[in-house]
Amino acid sequence: MITEIVLFDLPKGITREAMIAQFRESIPRWQQNPDMIRKHMIFDLASGKGGGIYLWKCVEDAQRWHDESFRQRVLSAFGSEPSYQYFDTPVIVDNAARDIMIEAA
């Protein structure tokens, strides 16, 4: 598994309510994604950053779903280019679900 962190700059003056509305609008698109395991939608108004933290089966899945159309959606909605970071994620401890995911070595 891999964790992908996508970040982008927020428009000046955007509100918490506007961010939540933007994120809610995208829920159906991500719920239907067969390759994504989990997504956390994040933002920090103080630093002017927003984005998502994704758990994928592999980096190829992340890159396939974060293609040019995704880049254009971020650019249109927030006025900035997204940046991407990828991290190997061999172990996940999920206390809410009382679950542990361990990838085979």
N, C-alpha and C positions, 0 to 999 in steps of 0.2 A: 504494500500500500504506500501511497505517497500523500503528503500534505502539501497543498498549494496555497500560498498566500498571495492574494491579489489586492493591490492597493491603488488608490487614485486620489487626486486632490478634489476636495469639495468646493462647490461654488461659494464665494463670499456671501455671508448672511443666510445660508441655508439653515433651516430650523430642524430640531429633533423630529417634530411632527412630519415635516416634508421627507426626511430620510426614512422614517418608518413607512410612510405611504409608498415611497419608491420601492422599498424592500418588499412590502406586501404585494405590490403589483407583480413582482417577479416570482412569487411563490409557485404558481401553477407550472411555469416553465421548468423550474428546478425539480418539482415533485415528479414530473414525468421523465426525468433523466435516468435512463437505466444504468448508466456507468458511474454516477456519483453516489457515494456512500452517505456523505453528510456535508452540510454547509452551515457555517455560522456567518451571518451578515453583521458586519461591524462598522462602527464609525466613532470618531472622536472630534467633536465640534471645536474643541480648544486647539487641536493641532491642525484641523482642516483636512483630515484624512478619513477615507472610508474604504470599504472593500469587503472581501470575503475570505474565509478560511475554509478550504474544501478538503475532504478526504476522498481520494480516488483509488481505484484498483491499480492504476499505473499512470505514468506521466503522459503517455500517448492519449489516454482518455481526456486528461485535463487540457491538453493542447488542442485536441479535436473540438472540444466544446467551447474553448476560449479562442475562437478563430476570429477572422476579420469582422464577422457580423456582431460578435460579442464586443469587440473593440469599438465598433461604431455605436452600439447601444450605450456603452459607458461614456463615450465622447458626447453623444447627444444628450444623455441624462445629466451628466455632471461637468461636462466641458473640459475633461482632462483625459490623458492617456493612462490606461492601466499598466502597472508593472507586475511581474510575476516572479515568485520564488518557489522552489520545490525542495521538499525534504523527505528523505526516506522515513517511513513511519512503521516500524516493525511491531510495536506494542502500543495498545490503547487500553487504558483503564477507564471505564464508563461507570461511575458510581450511581448515576441516576437510573440507568438500566440494569445496574448490578451485573455488568458484563465486562469481560476482558477479551480483547482480540489480540492474538499473537500470530504473526505471520511466520510460516515455516522458514527456517534458516536456509 
